[in-house]
Amino acid sequence: MAWYKQLHWQILIGMALGTLFGVVAAQNGWGQFTADWVAPFGTIFLNLLKLIAMPLVITSLICGVASLSDFKKLSRMGGKTIGLYLATTAVAVTIGLLVVNAIKPGDRLPDETKAQLEAKYQADATKRQEATETVKERGPLQPLIDMVPDNFFGSASSNRNMLQIVFFSLLAGIALVQVREEKRRPVFEVISGLQELVIRITFLIMLFAPIGVFALIASTITNMAGEDPSQILSLLGSLAWYCLAVIIGLLLHACIVYLGLLKTLTPLTIPRFFRSIGQAQLLAFSTSSSGATLPVTMKCAEEKLGVSREVSSFVLPLGATINMDGTALYQAVAAVFIAQASGIDLTTGAQITIVLTAVLASVGTAAVPGAGIVMLIIILEAINVPAAGIALILGVDRILDMCRTAVNVTGDTAVTAVIAASEKQLDPPPVPNA
């Protein structure tokens, strides 16, 4: 197959052309034209991915659990999956804290720049703070209450309720295992057929991916630049050390943790792993949503990594909901950066609080763009740092959101490969000729 016919190359070309168009549009004042005639294609593409995310989670988890048909196997796989997800998240937060304390980006931010950023993004910061007021007033067991839906259709109406859908799907899968075989088989076949239908819809949607990615990247650049592309360079220059700390932390986590797990616990080579999940990573980067990327992540894991449908149907939907390593690491770096910029010295106890809060917050963070900011405010409140400080980082949040989402998806697939290998359900297909 010619290289230009491969989807991941088409997506890369879409990203490159979208970047070029975004810069040209900002320089020539085409912001409104981009918003009216280009950005809608990105929104349509993102909506299509979100459209199938919920049906895919429901059918995949029910089929994944029901196909196990053995509670010992279910509990073993579930325990390993959740344990590994939480462990990698805790390590991610720790790496973020080590990097931000070593670089000290908050101490390098000039007072004049700090005042300008606070003034420019204060309105948005205030709006985000208001959105967290109800969250802060919740009791200690409220996350458990939120996880259990009182209306299935109400939960299924929004991707932000993905944790509730995961709970229902796991419950339905466990119940289906207990149904007599003659009654269970037709129900299982219907749900399995619906899963295949959703996967086929995914293939159709991905034909639109290069155009959708082009539009998403172009609109992101014009939104950040306004009518002056130099604003992006100025903003990145002001927050260069902060962005560097986040990106270094993400790279360290991916290289040390994910590649270490793959090297020691799976037969996969590192180049093979990244070639296999390239489509999912590119899509995660351009959409900033691990939930929207889930259908493509499952496709890559099954067809290119060789993970069994049984494992991918269970581990990946769970990961898209509770495994947010990149987001948790970013929250740790951002919290300490804001504290440093505000002249607040964080004690060891406060930094331990960041680890615990970020790990727990990552479980409930919605797999949609920008959700990490709301959880960051909660972390700031927990360590007594003014939440208004988020105004310092909002300008570059979209770019860093793209990076951390790519890491989230990489982590989901790495853990899935490890679980599949431990269950002897990893069978990488032969590498096709280019």
Beta strands, then each sheet from edge to edge (+ up, - down):
end
